[in-house]
Amino acid sequence: MRFGNFLVEKTGISFWTTVVVVAAWPTFGQQMPGDSSVVPGAVAKFVSDSPMIDGRVIGDPAWSNIEPVTGFRQTTPDEGALASERTEVRIAYSEDTLFFGVILYDSDPSTIIVSDSRRDSPLSETDSFQIILDTYLDQQNGFVFGTNPSGLEYDGQVTNEGEGSGRFGGSYGGGGGRQQRGSGQGFNINWDGSWEVRTQVTDVGWSAEFAIPFRTLRYPRDESQTWGINFQRNIRRRNERAFWAPLPRQYSLYRLSMAGRLTELVVPPQQNLKIVPYVLGDATNLAAVKGSTPILGDIGIDAKYSVTPSLTLDVTYNTDFAQVEVDDQQINLDRFNLFFPEKRPFFLENSGLFGVGNSGTTELFFSRSIGIGPKGVAIPIRGGVRLSGQVGGNVNVGLLSMQTEEVSGVAPSNNFTVARVRKDLANRSNLGVIFVNRQASGDLVGSNDYNRTFGIDGRWGIGQNATINGFIARTQTPGKVGNDHAYTLRYGYTSQEWWHDYNYSEVGENFNPEAGFLRRSGFRNFNSRTQYNFRLGPNAPLSLHELRPHVSVYSYWDFNGFQESARAHIDNHWEFKNGTEIHSGVNLTNEGVKAAFNIMPDVIVPVGRYKHRELQLVLMTNQGAALSGQVYSWIGGAFGGDRVTIRPSIRYRMGEAFNTEVSLSRNAYNLPAGKFVTNLIIARTSYSFTPRVFIQSLIQYNEKAKLWSSNFRFGVLGQANTGLFLVYNDTHGLDGLIPAAAGRSLTLKYSHMFDIFR
C-alpha cells in the first residue's frame, strides 16, 4: 500500500483518507436499487393545422384529439409517490415545428409561486415545467426548454448528462443562474435557441404551449426518428419535484440514460440559415483621458447555417458583446488565480463539446482567453468560424478559429484554433481528443510566439451509478521544456444514499495552456468526498426532510513533496421540508507558503507552515418565499493569525416582475504582520415589464480595490436573445486611484435575426 502510505504521510490526516477509501470500496460499480427496464413512451401526432400559441390548452381544438401523457412521480419530498397534482402533456408536430401542450392542474391556483419572468431565470424556486430532448438518442446530450406561469423562456444545452453542473449527474434542473462555471460544464444555460412559449393561469391551475422549430434543434439525417424525452414539474410550495420518466432522487432531468422515448416523429430535411446583423452606437468617457466624449458607431454580423441536420456552421464578423452581463467582482486573499466565467453568446453554443479538464482549475481550452488581455483589457475580435455537431455514429466534432486584432502596447494579433473530436459510447462512456493552438502575427510579434495544447480525455460508465473519467495533456511553449504535462483520474459514485467522489491530478510546472485556464501550476493533488444522504419520513421531527453528513479531504503538494495546501472538511447538511437548510461544519487546514506574498498592499504573509482549525456555518431560508436570505460564515485561523469571514445576502421579490438582492462579503483578518478588513458589496435589481422586456442594475463596491462600479441594462428581446439593448456602465476609483477601466460609457445596440428559410 505504498500509494496509500504516501497520501497519509503527505496529508497528515490519515484517519479521513482511510474513511473515504473504505467507504467507497463496497459500493464500487453497484447497481442502483430499484432499477427498471421499462422505458415510458410518448407519441408525437402530426397536425396540418398548427395550434395557436397563446397558452390555452383546454378548449383548443388543436389539442382535443391528442392523447396526453401523464403519471408523473416524485423524487422529492416523497420519492416514488405519484405527484400531488396531475400533469397532462400533449405532443404534436407540423412540417417545421414541434409542439407541446401542457396542463398543470393545481387544487389551489392562488398558492402558485412565480419568482421571476426574465429569460433564463432559475426555475428551482418557482412553479415550473421543463422538457428535455435527446435528439440523437445518445443518452448523454440534449436540449432543455422550460417555463413558469409567467411565461418565462428558459433553455440550455446538456452535455455528458450534466456531469459537472452540480451533484454527480447534474443539478436538479433549473437551479443556478447564468453559467457560473466554465464553458465545459455539463449544463450551459447561456445557449439561447429560437422558439416560443405562452402560458395562462386558470381556475384549474396553469397551462403552457411550446413551439420549437426543428431548425432550432440538431438531429440525425433519418426521416423517421425516435428521441429521448422527459418532463419535470416543480410545485414550489410543497418543495415537490416530479418527473414523467421516473428518476431516483440522486438524479436530475439531465439523466438522459433514464429518459423516456418519443416515437412516430417524422422530421423534415434541415434547411437552416439564420443571419443576425447588429448596429451599435457608443459614447465613452475614460477617467484617465481628459477631454470630450467620443461617439462611435459600429456594425457586425453573425450567421448560422446547417451543413447537415446534425452539423452547424457559425460565422461571426466584427464580434461585439456590449449587451453581455458584467462580471461579479471578487477579492483575492490567496496566492492563486481567480476564475471568471464565460458569458459571451458566440462562445457558448456547443461549449460543452470543447470543454476538457477540471472546470475552474485546469481547463485545456477556455474561450475567455480570447478577446480579453492582461488586467482585463478588451482585445477586439475581428471574426471567426465554428463548425460543430455530429458526423455519424455518435461522433461529435468541433472546429473553432478566432482572429483577434493587434492592440499597441498590449498584445499582437492572434489566431486561436481549437479542434475537437469525441466519440460517444454505450453506457454514458466516451473518448475524445483536443488540439488548441494560439499563433501570434503582426508587428508586435517576437520570435516563436505560439502556444499549443494536446489532450486526450475519456469517461467510462460503470452500471448506472459509477463513472471513471479523466484526461492527459501536454503543452508546447517556446522556452518551456519538460514538466509540461497534466492529467486527472477521477472516480464517482452516486446512489440514493451514497455519494463518493475521488480525484487525483497532476500539473507540471511548465504546463502552460495559454488559451485555457490554470488556477495554480506545478502540483500533485488528491481530492475526495464521501457523503451519506438520509431521507427522513413524513413524520420527522422539526419538519426535517434530509440529513447529509459528509467528509471531504484535499491536499496539494509540489514536485519536491512540499505540501502547499490541505483541508479536511467534516460537515452535515440539515434540509427541511420547505427548503430551508443549515450546514454545520469543521475545517482542519494546513497551508505551506514557499514564497512570501502580499495579502494586502501593506500586509505580508511570510514563508512558513500554517495549521489551523475553523468553524463553518451556513443558513439558507426558504428560497421560494418572497423574502429569503443566505448566510455563509467561517471563523478560525489563517496564516498564523485569525480570520472571520461572513457572506450574508438577502433577496426580495414582488410577484414575478420585481426582484432585488443585496450581498456582502466581509473578511476580517488579524495576522502577525497586521490587521485589515475587506468588504465587497453587490446589489442587483431587476424589473420585468414582460418576459421579453426588462431593466436591471448591478452596483458593486470593492473596498480592497477602492472601486465603485455600476451597470444598467435595458432590453427588448426578440428571438434567441437578440433585440434592442441600452447599456450604461460607470466605474470609479477611490482615493485618487484610476483603474484601466474607470470611466463612463453608454451603448445602444440593436440586433435582429433573419430566419431565411422560415
N, C-alpha and C positions, 0 to 999 in steps of 0.2 A: 504493500500500500504506500509506495513512495509518493505518488501524486497526492493522496490524502494527507500524508505527513507534511508534505511541502505546504499545502494550504493551511494546515494547523499552525505550523511554525511561523508562516508569514502573516497570518491574520491575527494571531494571538487570541482568537475567540473560538477555540476548538469545540466547545460544547455546542454552539449554534451551527457550526459546519456539520457536526455529526448528526444533529437533529434533522436538518433538511435532507441529508443524503439518505438516512434511514427511512424517513417519512416518504420519500419518493419511490423507494425500491418496490414495495408491494403493489403499487398502482401502475407500474410501467406497462403501457400497452393494453390495459384492461378495457373492456367494452363498457359502454355506458349502460347502467341498469335500465331495463325497460325499452331497449332498442326494438323498433318495429320495422318490418319490411313493407308495410302498407304505405303507399305513396298516394295522397289525395290528388284527385284530378279535377280540372275545370275545363269547360268547353267554351271556345270563342265562337259566336254566331255572326255570320256575315249579314250586314244590313245595307240595303240600297239607299235608304233614307237615313242620313246621319241624325243622331239625337241633337236637339238644340242644347248647347252647353250653357245652362242657366242655374244649375244646382238642384232643379226639381226632378226627382226620380219618380216619386209616387204620382200617378196620374199622367205620366208622359207615355204616349202610345208607343214610342220607340223602344221602351223597355218592357212593355207588358207581356210580350211573348218569349222572353228570355228567362230561363230557369236560373235562379240565383244559387250561388254557393254560400254556405253558412256553416254553423257548427264550430265557431271559434272556441279555443280552450286557453286557459290562463297559464302563464308562467309565474305570475305573482298577482295577488298575495296567496292564492290557493292553487298551487301547481297541479295541473292536470284536470281541474274542475272546469265545467262549462263556463263561458263568460257570463257575467252577471246580467248583461244586456245583449239582445240579439243584434247581429250584423248580417246584412244581405249584400252580396256583391254580384252584379251582373256584368258580363263581358261581351262586347260586340266589336266588330271591326268593319271598315269600309275599304275601298280600294287604296286609300292612302293613310288611314288613321286608325289607331287602336283606342277604344272607348271603355271606360269603367263607370258604371252607375252604382253608387253605394248608398244604402240606407242604414243609418246608425241609430237604432231605436234607443230611447232613454226614458225610463219611467218618470223622471223628474227633470225636464229640459231646463228648468230655472237654475239648476245646480251645475250646468255645464261650465267648465273653466276654459277661458281663452286668454292666453298670456301675452300674445304678440301677433302682429299681422305682417311684419316686414318679411320680405323674401329671405328664405333660408334661416329664419329664426329657429332656435331649438324646439323640438316637438315633444320633449320629455316632460315638460312641466305644464302641459295643456292637454285637453281632449284632442285627439288627433287620429289620423288614419294614414297608413303608408303602404305602398306597393313596392315590391322588388321583382325585377325581371332578369332572369338569367337567359339572355337571348342566344347564347352559344351552347347552352346546356353543358357547360364545362364544370359546373358545380363549384366555381371559385370566384367568378367575376359577374357583376351585374349593374343595373341601373335602378336607382331608388327615386320614387316620386311620392310626395306626401302633402298633406294639408291639415288645417284645423277648421273649426266652424266659421272663422273669419274669412276663409278663402286664401290663406297664406300659400305661397308657392315654395315648395321645398324639394330640392333634387340634389343628387350626388352620384358618384361612381364608387362601386365596391371592388376592391382588388384582394385576392387571397382570402376571401371570406371575412374581410375586415380585420385580419390579423394585424395588430399594431395600433388599432384605433381605440382600444380600451381593454377590458378583461379579455384574455385569450379567446379569440374568436369574435372580437368586436365589442363595442359598447352596446348598450341596449337599444340602439337605433334612435336617431333623432336627438340624441343628447349631445351636448357640446356645441359651441358656436362655430364660426367660420374657422377653417383649418387652423388648428392651434399647434400642429407639429409640422414635420417636414413633408415634402411632396411625396415621399414614399410610404406614407401611412395608408392603412387599409381602407379608409373611407375618406373620399375627397368631396367635401361639402361645397367647394368652390366651383365644381363643374356646373354650368348653367345650360340647360337644354331649352329648346323651343317647344313649348307645349302650353296647355291651358287647363285651368281648373276653376270651377264655380261651386259655391256652397249655399245652403239655406238652412236656417234653424226653424223647425216646425213644432207643432204641438205633440209630435211623437218622437222627437229627438232632433237629429240633423241629417242632412244628406249632402252628397258631393258627386259631381260629374267631372271626369278626367277625359281630355282629348290629347293623345300623344301621337303626333305624326310618326310614321315609320321612318321618315328621314332623320328624326332625332336619334334613333337607335342604330346599333350596329348588329348585324346578324349574318349567318351563312348565306350562300347563294341559293340553297334549296327553296323551291317554291312553297311546298307544304312543310311546316315546321312544328316542332314541339319545344316549348320553352319551359325553364324552371320558373316558378312563381310562388310568392307567399304574400300574405297581408298581415298587418299589425294594427290593432286598435288599442289606444290608451284611453282609459276613463280615469282622469286625474284625481277626482275627489276620493276615489277608493284606492288610489295608487295601484290601479289594475292595468296589467299588460297582457293582451291576449293575441293569439295567432291562429290563422286558418290551418296551416300545416303545423301541427303541434311541435313545440320545441321544449326541451328541458330548460330549466331556469338559468343554466350557466351560459346559454347561447342567446344570440340576438337575431334580428331579422336578417343579418348578413350571413347566417349559416345556410348557404345555398345547397350544400350537400344533403340537407334535410328538407328542402323546399318541395312543394307540390309540382304538378305538371299542368301546363296549359296546352291543349291539343286542338286539332281541327282549325289551325291557323294557316291561311294561305296568304303569304306576303307578296307584295309587288316587287318587280325589279327596282333596285335602288337608283333613283335619279336625284341627286342632291348637289346643288350648287348654291351656296349662300355667300353673299358679298356684304361686308359691313364696313362702309366708309365712315370716317369721322371728320369733323371740323372743330377747331379749338381756338379760343382766344384766351390770352394770359397776360395779366399785369402783375409784375413783381417788383418789390422794393426791398433790396437787400440792406440789412443794417450796416454791413461793412462797406457799402458803396454809397456815398452821398451824391445827391442829385435827383434828377427826375425819375419817374417810374416808367420804364419801357413797357409798351403794349405790343405784344407779339401775337401772331396767328400761325396756325399750322394745320396740315391735313395729313391723313394717312388712311390705310385700308387693310382689312383682314378679309380672307376668303377661305371657304371650306368646300372641298369637292370630294365626293365619294368615288374613288377609283373603282372599288367594288363595294357590295353591301357591307363588307367587313373591314375595308381598308380605306382610311380617310387621309386626304392631303390638306394640310393647313398652311396658308401663306400669310405673312404679315409684312407690311412695309411702313417705315417710319413709326414704329410701335410706340404707343403712349399709354400711360397708366394713371392719368390725372385723377380718375374717379375712384381709385383704389383706397381703401381704408388705411390710415396711417398706423404705424407700429405702436403698440404699448411700450412705454419706456420701462427699462429695467435698471436696477442698481447692482453693480458687480462688486461684491465684497469678498472675492476669492481671486485666484490667480489663473483662472481658465476662461475660455471664450464664451460669450453669451450667444444664445441661439434665438434668431428671429424667423418666424415662419414666412413662407412664400404666400403672397396674396394676389399676384398679378394674373389676370384671367388667361392670357395666352399660354402660360406655362403649366396650367392646372389640368387641362383635359388630358386624360390618359397618363397623368403624372405618376400614378402607381406603377405603371409598367417600367418607368425609368428609375424607380426607387430601389436601390441596392445598398445594404449596410444597416447600421443601427441608427434609427432616426433620432436626430438631435444630438448625436455624439460622434458617429463616424459614418458619413454619407459619401459614397463614391461620386455621386452627382447631386448637386443641389442648385437648382435653377436660380436661386437668389444671388449666386456669384456672378450672374450675367447682368450687366447694366447697373451695378452698384459697386463703386470703387472704394478706396480707403476712406475711413471715417464717414461712410455713408454718402459720399459724393455721387451724384447721379451721372452715369455714363450713357449718352444717347445710344439707342439701339436702332441701327439702320434698317434692319429687317431680318427675316429668317423663314425657314420652312420646317414642317414636321410631317412625317409620314408615319402613321400608327394604325394598328389594328391586328387582325388575324389573316393569315395567308393559307389556312387549311390545316387540318389535322391538329387543331388546338395549338398552333404555333403563333405566338404573339411577336410582332416585330415593331420596332420603333427607331426612327432616324430623325434626329434634330440637328439643325445647323442654324446658328445665330451669328450675326455680324454686328459688332459694336463700333462706334466711331472713336476717333482719337480725341483726347482732351489734353490740351497742352499743360504740361507740368504735373499731370495726374496719371495718365495711362495712355499707352499706344492703342491703335486699333487692334481688335482681337476677333478671331473666329473661334466659336465654341461648337464642337461637333460631338454628338453622342449617338452611338449605335448600340441597339439592344435587341436581343433575341431570347425568348423564353418559351419553353415547351411545357404546357400543362399536361400532367399525367393523372392517372387514376388516384382516387382516394386523397384528394387535397394535396397532391405532390406536384413538383415542377422542378425544372432545371434550366438555368439561363446563363448567358454571358453578357458582358457590357464592356464597351470601349468609350473612353472620354478623352477628348483632345482640345487643348487650348493652344492656339498658334497666333502669335503677335505679328503685326506687319506695320509698315509706315516709317516715318522719320524718327520716331522715338524708340524704335526697337533696338535693343542691344543684340549681341551675338547669342544665338541659340536660345531665343526667348520662346520656349514652349513648355508644355506640361502634359503628360499623358497618364491615364489610369486604365488598368486592365483588371477585370474581375470575373469570377465565376461564382454563382450562387445557386442554392437549391433548397427544397423543402420536401420532407418525406412524412406523409401522414401514416400514423400507426393506429389502426382501428378508428373509432370516432373521437377518441379522447386525447390522443397524444400526437405530437409532431416533433421532428428533429429538423432544424434548419440552420443555415449558416452561409458564409461566403469566404472567399480567399481573394486577395487583391494585391497588386503592387503598382507603384508609380515610377515614372521616368521624369526626372528633373535635372537639367544640366547643373553640375556642381554638387549633386547629392548622390552618392554611390554607396550601395549597401544599406541594410536595415530599412529598406523601402517597402516593406510588406505589411499586410494587415489581414487578420482573419477572425472569425467568430464561429463558435459552435454552441447551439442552444437547444435545450430540451424543454418542452412544455407539455403539461398535462392538465386537463380540467374535467371535472365531473360535477354532479350536484353538490357533493360535499367538499371535494379537494381541489385545490389549485396549486400546482407546482410549476416553477419556472427557474431554470438553471442555465447559466451562460458563462462561457469562458471566451475572452477576447484578448488579442494581442495586436498592438500597433507599433511598428518600428519608429525609431527616432527620425528617420528620413522619409517616412511615408508622407506624401505631400499632395493630396488631391486638390489642386487649386480651383477646380470647378466643382468642388464638393464642400464638405464641412467637417472640421475636426474640433471637438471641444478641448481635447488635450492630445498630446502625442508622446511616443516613447514609453509605453506602459504594457503591463500584463494585468488583466482584470478578471476576477471571479465575482459573479453576481448570483444570488439565489433568493427565492421566496417560496415559502410554504404557508398555505392558508387553508383553514377548515371553515366551511360555511354551514352553520347550524340554523336551520329554518324552524322557527317555533310555530306552534299551532294557534288556532283562532282564539283560544282562551289564555294566552300567555299573559303574565303579569305586566302591568305598565304599558300595555299595547305594544310590547316588543314584537318585531317581525323576524329579525335575523341577527345572529351574532357571528362575527367573522374574526376570530383570533388568528394571528399570523406572526411570523418572524421572517425578517429578511436580513441578508448579510451581503456586503460588498467590500472588496479590497482592491486597491491599485498598488502595483509595485513597478519600479523602473527595472531596467535590464541588469542592474547590479544587485537586485534583491532588496533595494531600499523601499520601504512601504510609504507611499505618498499620501494615501487616504484609506480609511477603513471605517465602516459603521455597522453596528448590529442594531436592528430596529425591532422591538417587541411591542405589539400593539393589539388592540381589539376594537372593532367597529360595532357600535350598537345602533341598529336601524329599527325605527319604529314604524308602525303601520301607515302613518300619514306621510312618511318620507323623511322625517326628522332623523338626523344622525349625530352620534357622538363618537369621536375617535380618541382613545386614551392610550398613550404610548410612552416608552422609554427608549432613548438612543444612547449607545455607547460609541464614542467617536475617537479616532486616532489620526491625527494629521502630522505628516512629516514634511517640513519646509526645507528644501535644499538650497534655495536662493531667497534672500530677503526681498520682500515686496512691500509696496505702499498700499495699504488697505484704504487709507485716506491720504491726501497730499502731505499732511504733516504727521502721520502715524505709520510707523514701520513695523511689520511683523518680522522679527529676526529668524535666522536659521535655528531649527530646533525641532523637537518632537513634542506634540501637544495631545495629551489624553484627557478626555472629558466625558461627563455624563450630562444629559439634558432630558427634561420632561417635555412631552408634546401633547397638546390638546386641541381638538378640532370640534367645532359645533356648527351644524348646518340645520337651520329650521326648515320647515316645510316650504320647498321652493315653489310649490304651486299656489301658495297663498298670495294675496295682493301685496302684503308686506312680508318680506323674508330677509334673512341675514345669514352670514357665514363669518366665523372667526377661526383663523389658524394661528397658533401660538407655540413658541419654543422658548424655554427657559433653561439655561445651563452654561457650561463653559465653552470658551472659544479662544484659541491661540494664546493660551496662558492666562486668560482673564475670564470675564463673564459677558454674556450677551442675553438680551431679552428681545425677541422678535415677535411682533404681533401684526396680523394682517386681517383686519375686520372689513367687511363690506355689507352694505345694506341696499336692498332693491325695493322699489315701489312701482306698482303698475296700476293704472286706472283703465279698466277694460282691456281691449286688445289694441288700443291706439297709443296710449302714453306709457312709456317705460323710462325709469331713471335709476341709476346705480352709482353709488359713491363708494370708493375703496381706498384704504390706507395701508401702505406697507411701511412699518416703523421698525428700525433697528437701533437698539441702544447698546453700545459696546463699552466695556471698561477693561482696557488692555494695559499691560505694563508700560507701553510706550505712550499711552494717552487715552482719553475718553472722547467719544463722539456719538452723535445721534444723526441718523438719516431718516428722511421722510419722503415718500413718494405718494402723491395723492392723484387719483384718477376719477373723473366724474363723467359719466355717459348719460345722455338724454336722447330720446327719440320720440317722434310723434308720426304716426301713420295716418294720413288722410284716407287712403285706400291701401289695399295690399301692394299697389304699384306706385304710390305717391307718398313720399316720406321726407322728413327732415330730421337730421341727427347731429349731435355735437359730441366732441371728445375734448375735454380740458384736462391737462396734466401739469403737475408741479413736481419737479425733481430737485430736492434740496441739495443733494450731493453735487449735481452738475450745475446748480444755480440756474435752472432753466424753467421757464413757463412756456407752454405751447397750447394752442387751441386749433381745432379742426371742425369746420362746419360743412355739412353736405346736404344739399337738396337734390332729390332725384325724382324724375318721372320716368318710370321704366317701361320699355317696350318688350319685345321678345328677347329671351336669352340674356337678360340683364343689359341690353342696350337701352338707349334713350337719351334724355337730357339730364346733365349733371351741372350743378353750380357748387363749386368747392372754394372755401376760404380757409387759408392757413395763416397762422400768426405765431411766430416763435421769437422769444426774447430772452436774452441772457441777463442775469442779475449781477450786481456788484461790478459793473463795468466789463463783464465778460461778453464777448461776441462770438458765439459758435458759428461754424461754417454755414449752418442752415438758418441762422437768425434772419428775420425779416417778415414781410407780409406778401401774400400772393392771393390773387383772385382769378379763378379759372372757370370758364364756361365751355362745356364740351357737349357736342351732340353727335350721336351715332345712330345708325338705322340699319336694320337687317333687311336685305332684299333676298327673298327666297325665290330663286329664278324658276324653279320647276313647280312651284305651288299652284 
